[in-house]
Amino acid sequence: MTALVLAGQRRGTDPMAAAAGVSHKALLPVAGRPMLLRVLAALRAAPGVGRVVVSIEEPGRVLAGLETALDGVVLRPSATSPARSAAAVLEEFGAPLLVTTADHALLTPDMVEHLLRTAPPGASAVAALARRETILAEFPDTRRTWLRFRDGSFSGCNLFLLARPEASQVLAFWQRLEAQRKRPLTMARMLGIRPLIRYALGRLTLRQGLDALGARCRTPVAVTEMPFGAAAVDVDKPDDLALVEARLRAEAA
């Protein structure tokens, strides 16, 4: 299948990139190696992945000097949002499409294999989540954003499987949400008031949330639970970078 790495940058200068003296966070040195190249190495070694695409602004200019490391990688200019970039690659290469981000510096082939092996059949799109207990067992001091459902708290893992062509409907819904990101009430109405109220009250189960989202997207969506705490760690801030580099040093030792 095709794997997509979303490496584009939001408007403005990323503070992590600026501090490191690079143009994009994807090029941030992590333990001496550009973060993007760590993600590519994991995808290249993952079973079932045959083609790797990197979506980034002006790839010829931004990635100049990395031609040898990027040999065989398909480069595509990123669109105006992550959802639009993913939609363009899905339209070009079709499903199944594995999607991850360039700041997933601890991604491993085992994580990819687990998602592909355990993805619920019949779902058009599958997101990887890690349970709070799993993450804190490995990284007790990490600070994450938790999705708090009645049956547990989870964190996203920046790893998705667009398993069927109907996943384009999920991406279309994602694009509509992105367009309303400065209008929280509009976003709430799009997601459904009743599920959001149940979520706010701590009464919504993960399955109920998925069913509500699938109804909005008009196609089944699902999650797979990751047994790797590191799957939920991305590099968004200096604390994350220190955490990731400490893990890589320990693994090297």
C-alpha positions in Angstrom: 0.0 0.0 0.0 0.9 3.7 -0.1 2.0 5.5 3.0 1.7 9.3 3.2 3.8 11.5 5.5 2.2 14.8 6.2 5.2 17.2 6.5 3.6 20.5 5.7 3.8 23.5 7.9 1.0 25.7 9.2 1.0 29.4 8.4 3.8 31.3 10.1 7.1 30.1 11.5 7.1 27.0 13.7 8.9 27.9 16.9 10.6 24.5 17.1 11.9 24.9 13.5 13.1 28.4 14.1 15.0 27.4 17.3 16.8 24.7 15.3 17.5 27.0 12.3 15.5 24.9 9.8 12.6 25.9 7.6 10.2 23.2 8.6 9.6 21.2 11.8 9.9 18.0 9.7 13.6 18.8 9.3 14.2 19.3 13.0 17.3 17.3 14.1 16.3 14.5 16.5 19.3 12.8 18.0 21.3 14.2 15.1 19.0 13.1 12.3 16.2 15.0 10.6 12.9 13.9 12.1 11.4 13.2 8.7 14.1 10.7 7.8 13.3 8.7 11.0 9.7 8.4 10.0 10.6 7.4 6.5 13.0 4.7 7.8 10.1 3.2 9.9 7.7 3.2 6.9 10.2 1.6 4.5 10.8 -1.2 7.0 7.1 -1.8 7.7 5.5 -4.9 6.2 2.8 -4.0 3.6 4.1 -0.6 2.7 5.3 -0.4 -0.9 5.2 3.3 -1.8 6.0 6.3 0.4 4.8 9.8 -0.3 5.9 13.0 1.4 3.6 16.0 1.3 5.4 19.3 2.0 5.5 22.8 0.6 7.9 23.3 -2.3 9.5 19.9 -1.9 12.3 20.6 -4.4 13.5 23.6 -2.5 12.7 22.6 1.1 14.2 19.1 0.8 17.2 20.2 -1.2 20.3 18.3 -0.1 18.3 15.2 1.0 18.0 13.7 -2.4 20.0 10.5 -1.5 18.1 9.9 1.6 14.8 10.4 -0.3 15.6 8.1 -3.1 12.5 6.3 -4.2 10.2 8.6 -2.2 7.4 10.3 -4.1 7.2 14.0 -3.3 4.0 16.1 -3.6 3.4 19.7 -2.7 1.2 20.0 0.3 -2.3 21.6 0.0 -3.7 24.3 2.3 -4.5 21.8 5.1 -3.6 18.3 6.2 -7.1 17.0 5.2 -6.7 18.5 1.7 -3.2 17.0 1.3 -4.4 13.6 2.4 -7.4 13.8 0.0 -5.2 14.7 -2.9 -2.9 11.7 -2.3 -5.9 9.4 -1.8 -7.3 10.5 -5.1 -4.0 10.0 -6.9 -2.9 6.6 -5.4 -6.2 5.2 -4.0 -6.9 3.1 -1.0 -5.6 1.6 1.2 -3.6 4.6 2.3 -1.6 4.8 5.5 -1.2 8.3 6.9 1.2 9.6 9.5 3.0 12.8 10.3 6.6 13.9 10.1 6.8 14.6 13.8 6.1 11.0 14.7 9.8 10.5 15.5 9.3 7.3 17.5 7.3 5.5 14.8 8.4 1.9 14.4 7.5 -0.9 11.8 5.8 -2.8 14.7 3.4 0.1 15.2 2.5 0.1 11.5 2.1 -3.7 11.5 -0.1 -3.6 14.5 -2.5 -1.1 13.0 -2.7 -3.0 9.7 -3.2 -6.3 11.4 -5.9 -5.2 13.9 -7.8 -2.6 11.9 -11.5 -3.6 12.1 -12.7 -5.0 8.8 -15.5 -3.0 7.2 -14.4 0.4 8.4 -13.5 3.0 5.8 -11.1 4.8 8.1 -9.3 3.6 11.2 -7.4 5.8 13.7 -4.8 4.5 16.1 -5.3 5.4 19.8 -3.3 4.6 22.9 -4.9 4.2 26.3 -3.8 6.6 29.0 -2.5 3.8 31.2 -0.4 2.4 28.4 1.3 5.8 27.7 1.9 6.7 31.3 3.5 3.3 32.0 6.2 4.2 29.5 6.3 8.0 30.0 5.0 8.8 33.5 5.9 12.5 33.2 4.5 13.2 29.7 1.7 15.7 29.2 -0.8 14.8 26.6 -4.3 15.8 25.4 -6.7 13.1 26.5 -9.9 12.0 24.9 -12.0 11.2 27.9 -14.7 8.6 27.3 -16.8 6.7 29.8 -14.8 3.6 29.1 -11.3 5.1 29.3 -9.1 8.0 28.3 -7.0 7.9 25.1 -4.6 9.9 23.1 -4.3 10.0 19.4 -1.2 8.4 17.7 -1.0 10.4 14.4 -1.4 7.2 12.5 -4.4 6.5 10.3 -5.5 3.9 7.8 -7.8 5.0 5.0 -8.8 1.5 4.1 -11.5 2.0 1.5 -12.3 4.6 -1.2 -15.2 5.8 1.0 -12.6 7.2 3.3 -12.7 10.2 1.0 -16.0 11.1 2.8 -14.2 11.2 6.1 -11.6 13.5 4.6 -14.3 15.7 3.2 -15.9 16.0 6.6 -12.5 16.8 8.1 -12.1 19.6 5.6 -15.5 21.1 6.5 -14.4 21.0 10.2 -11.1 22.7 9.3 -13.0 25.4 7.5 -15.0 26.2 10.7 -12.0 25.9 13.1 -12.6 29.5 14.3 -16.3 28.9 14.9 -16.6 26.4 17.7 -20.4 26.5 17.9 -20.6 25.7 14.1 -18.2 22.8 14.6 -20.3 21.5 17.5 -23.4 21.5 15.4 -21.5 19.6 12.6 -20.4 16.9 15.1 -23.8 16.7 16.7 -25.0 18.5 19.9 -26.2 15.3 21.7 -22.9 13.3 21.4 -21.0 16.4 22.5 -23.2 16.9 25.6 -22.8 13.3 26.5 -19.0 13.6 26.1 -18.9 16.7 28.2 -20.8 14.9 31.0 -18.5 11.9 30.8 -21.3 9.6 29.6 -20.2 9.0 26.0 -18.4 5.7 25.2 -15.7 5.4 22.6 -18.0 3.2 20.5 -20.9 5.7 20.7 -18.5 8.5 19.6 -17.4 6.5 16.6 -20.9 5.7 15.6 -21.8 9.4 15.8 -18.8 10.3 13.7 -19.5 7.6 11.2 -23.1 8.8 10.8 -21.8 12.3 10.0 -19.3 11.0 7.5 -21.9 8.5 6.1 -19.4 5.7 6.3 -18.1 3.4 9.1 -15.1 4.6 11.1 -13.2 2.7 13.7 -10.1 2.8 16.0 -7.5 0.3 16.9 -5.8 0.4 20.3 -2.1 0.5 20.3 -0.1 -1.4 22.9 2.9 1.0 22.5 2.9 4.1 24.7 5.5 5.7 22.3 2.9 5.6 19.5 1.2 8.6 21.1 4.4 10.7 21.4 5.0 13.3 18.7 7.4 16.3 18.8 5.3 19.4 19.3 7.3 21.3 22.0 10.7 21.2 23.6 9.6 18.9 26.3 8.6 16.3 23.6 11.9 16.6 21.9 13.8 16.0 25.2 11.5 13.0 25.9 12.0 11.5 22.4 15.8 12.0 22.5 16.0 10.4 25.9 14.1 7.3 24.6 16.4 7.1 21.5 19.5 7.3 23.7 18.2 4.5 25.9 17.4 2.3 22.9 20.8 2.9 21.5 22.5 2.0 24.8 
